[in-house]
């Protein structure tokens, strides 16, 4: 039987793993945006990493709530 996790459990596992790898937060992840779409106050992104030869080595999706984006931008300023 496969293990079952709640989403919050999975996110905690990922956060713990990232902390173990990179130390304290925040950290920066660099990627290219291959697709961008705005809809009902959210920004949907398809992200990718490309190596020196042009091959895609990693892909991910992200959703950014615009209110969060504004708060993060203002905090950086």
matplotlib code that plots the C-alpha trace (Angstrom):
import matplotlib.pyplot as plt

x = [0.0, 1.2, 1.6, -1.0, -0.2, -2.4, -1.3, -0.1, 2.0, 3.6, 4.3, 6.0, 8.1, 9.2, 9.9, 12.0, 13.9, 14.6, 15.7, 18.1, 19.5, 19.7, 19.6, 17.4, 14.7, 14.4, 16.3, 16.2, 15.2, 16.1, 14.0, 12.7, 9.0, 7.7, 4.1, 2.3, -1.5, -3.5, -7.0, -9.2, -6.4, -3.9, -0.9, -0.3, 3.3, 4.9, 8.6, 11.5, 15.3, 17.3, 20.9, 23.7, 22.7, 19.0, 17.6, 14.9, 16.3, 13.4, 9.8, 7.4, 4.1, 3.5, 0.5, 1.0, -1.8, -1.4, -2.0, 1.0, 3.1, 2.4, 3.2, 6.5, 7.5, 6.8, 8.7, 11.8, 11.6]
y = [0.0, 3.5, 6.1, 8.9, 12.4, 15.5, 18.4, 20.3, 17.3, 17.2, 20.9, 20.6, 17.8, 19.8, 22.9, 20.9, 19.4, 22.8, 24.1, 21.2, 21.8, 25.6, 26.8, 29.6, 31.2, 33.1, 31.8, 32.6, 30.2, 31.2, 30.0, 31.2, 31.9, 29.8, 30.7, 33.6, 34.0, 36.3, 35.3, 36.6, 38.2, 35.3, 34.9, 31.5, 30.7, 27.8, 27.8, 26.0, 25.7, 25.2, 24.0, 25.4, 23.2, 24.4, 21.2, 21.7, 20.2, 21.1, 22.4, 23.6, 25.5, 28.4, 30.4, 33.9, 35.8, 39.4, 40.8, 38.7, 39.9, 43.5, 42.8, 41.0, 43.8, 46.5, 44.6, 44.5, 48.2]
z = [0.0, -0.8, 1.9, 2.0, 3.1, 3.6, 1.5, 4.6, 5.6, 2.1, 2.2, 5.6, 4.3, 1.3, 3.5, 5.9, 3.0, 1.5, 4.8, 5.2, 1.7, 1.7, 5.3, 6.5, 4.3, 2.1, -0.8, -4.5, -7.3, -10.8, -13.7, -17.0, -17.5, -20.4, -20.0, -18.1, -17.6, -15.3, -14.2, -11.3, -9.2, -9.7, -11.9, -13.4, -14.4, -16.2, -15.2, -16.7, -16.5, -19.7, -19.8, -22.0, -25.0, -24.9, -23.3, -20.6, -17.4, -15.0, -15.2, -12.6, -12.3, -9.9, -8.8, -7.4, -5.7, -6.8, -3.3, -2.1, -5.0, -4.0, -0.3, -1.2, -3.6, -1.0, 1.7, -0.6, -1.3]

ax = plt.figure().add_subplot(projection="3d")
ax.plot(x, y, z, "-o")
ax.set_aspect("equal")
plt.show()
